[in-house]
Amino acid sequence: MVKIKRLGHVGIFVKDVEKARKFYTEILGFRVSDVNEQGIVFLRCGTDHHDTVLVPLPQDGRNSVPAERTEIQQISYEVDRVEDLKAALELLKERGVTIVAGLRQRGPGNDKTIDFLDPDGNNIQLYCEMDQIGWDNVSKPKEHWVRKELQ
């Protein structure tokens, strides 16, 4: 079995690279590390060279993903505190970003989350306070999961 350490990066097909770059940098605070010769934008939110990659949808029909589909269920990024989620939610609303779900808890992991759409309709989630699995390798029992809307 391969031992995975953590999520490394997510590649997202985008219809408009510049619009996506502005969304991820100007609204979510990512930084551009590089742009390659194919126009692929490598972004980071930490110290890794990249954790999010914006890939233009192919225009020639070869090796392509249909433009009307989103291929990702969600991309989730951790923030430090619930206050950061509240501030992000207000900023997203101010910028006219489509909010999928406000501040809430949805069960497994008991993390607090907000969900919204990027310019290509991908579901982006910000979260904090996720349960950690300890030395015994056991998650909290289902009856301890919390599902509620938060203020």
C-alpha positions in Angstrom: 0.0 0.0 0.0 1.2 3.5 -0.8 1.3 5.9 2.2 -0.1 9.2 1.1 1.0 12.2 3.2 -1.5 14.9 2.1 -3.3 16.4 -0.9 -0.6 17.8 -3.1 -2.4 19.8 -5.7 -5.6 20.0 -7.8 -5.7 20.7 -11.5 -8.8 22.4 -12.7 -9.9 22.8 -16.4 -11.0 26.4 -16.9 -12.8 28.1 -19.7 -11.2 31.5 -19.2 -7.8 31.3 -17.6 -7.5 35.1 -16.9 -11.0 35.2 -15.2 -10.1 32.1 -13.1 -6.6 33.6 -12.2 -8.2 36.8 -11.0 -10.8 34.9 -9.0 -8.2 32.7 -7.2 -5.7 35.6 -6.7 -7.9 38.6 -6.0 -10.7 37.0 -4.1 -9.1 33.9 -2.5 -5.6 35.4 -2.0 -3.6 32.8 -4.0 -0.3 33.8 -5.5 0.9 32.9 -9.0 4.1 30.8 -8.9 4.5 30.3 -12.7 2.7 30.2 -16.0 4.0 27.7 -18.5 4.2 27.8 -22.3 0.7 26.3 -22.7 -0.8 29.0 -20.5 -1.2 26.7 -17.5 -1.2 28.8 -14.3 0.4 27.4 -11.2 -1.0 28.9 -7.9 -0.1 28.5 -4.3 -1.7 29.4 -1.0 1.2 28.2 1.1 4.9 27.5 0.6 4.7 24.7 -1.9 5.4 25.8 -5.5 1.8 25.0 -6.3 -1.4 23.5 -4.9 -3.8 24.6 -7.5 -3.3 24.5 -11.2 -5.5 26.3 -13.8 -5.5 24.4 -17.1 -7.2 26.0 -20.1 -9.8 23.7 -21.7 -8.5 22.5 -25.1 -10.0 24.4 -28.0 -9.2 21.9 -30.8 -11.4 19.0 -29.5 -8.4 16.7 -28.9 -7.8 15.4 -25.4 -10.6 17.6 -24.1 -13.2 17.6 -21.4 -16.7 18.8 -22.5 -17.0 22.5 -21.6 -20.4 22.1 -20.1 -19.2 19.6 -17.5 -17.4 20.2 -14.2 -15.2 17.3 -13.4 -14.6 18.0 -9.8 -17.1 17.4 -6.9 -15.3 19.9 -4.7 -12.0 21.5 -3.9 -11.5 22.2 -0.2 -9.1 24.6 1.4 -8.4 25.0 5.1 -8.5 28.3 6.9 -7.6 28.9 10.6 -10.8 29.9 12.3 -14.6 30.2 12.0 -14.1 34.0 12.0 -12.1 33.5 8.8 -15.0 31.6 7.2 -17.4 34.4 8.2 -15.1 37.1 6.7 -14.6 35.0 3.5 -18.4 34.6 3.2 -18.9 38.4 3.4 -16.2 39.0 0.9 -17.5 36.5 -1.6 -21.0 38.0 -1.3 -19.6 41.5 -1.9 -17.8 40.2 -5.0 -21.0 38.6 -6.4 -19.7 35.1 -6.1 -22.4 32.4 -6.1 -22.8 30.9 -2.6 -23.8 27.3 -2.6 -24.0 26.9 1.2 -23.3 29.3 4.0 -21.6 28.5 7.3 -22.5 25.0 8.4 -21.4 21.6 9.7 -22.3 18.6 7.7 -21.4 15.5 9.7 -18.3 13.4 9.2 -15.2 15.3 10.3 -17.4 17.9 12.1 -15.6 20.7 10.2 -17.2 24.1 9.7 -17.6 24.9 6.0 -18.7 27.4 3.4 -19.2 26.4 -0.3 -19.2 28.6 -3.4 -18.6 28.4 -7.1 -15.6 29.6 -9.0 -16.0 31.2 -12.4 -16.2 27.8 -14.1 -18.8 26.4 -11.8 -16.5 24.2 -9.7 -17.6 23.8 -6.1 -15.0 25.4 -3.8 -15.1 24.8 -0.1 -13.3 26.6 2.7 -13.2 24.8 6.1 -11.8 24.9 9.6 -11.7 22.8 12.8 -11.8 19.4 11.1 -11.6 16.4 13.6 -8.2 14.7 13.6 -7.7 11.0 13.7 -5.5 10.0 16.7 -3.1 7.2 17.4 -5.9 4.7 17.7 -6.9 5.3 14.0 -10.6 5.7 15.0 -13.0 8.4 13.9 -15.8 9.8 16.1 -18.9 7.5 16.1 -21.7 8.6 13.7 -23.9 9.7 16.7 -21.3 12.4 17.4 -21.5 13.9 13.9 -22.9 17.4 13.9 -25.2 18.7 11.1 -26.4 22.2 11.5 -26.4 25.7 10.0 -24.2 28.1 11.8 -24.3 31.9 12.2 
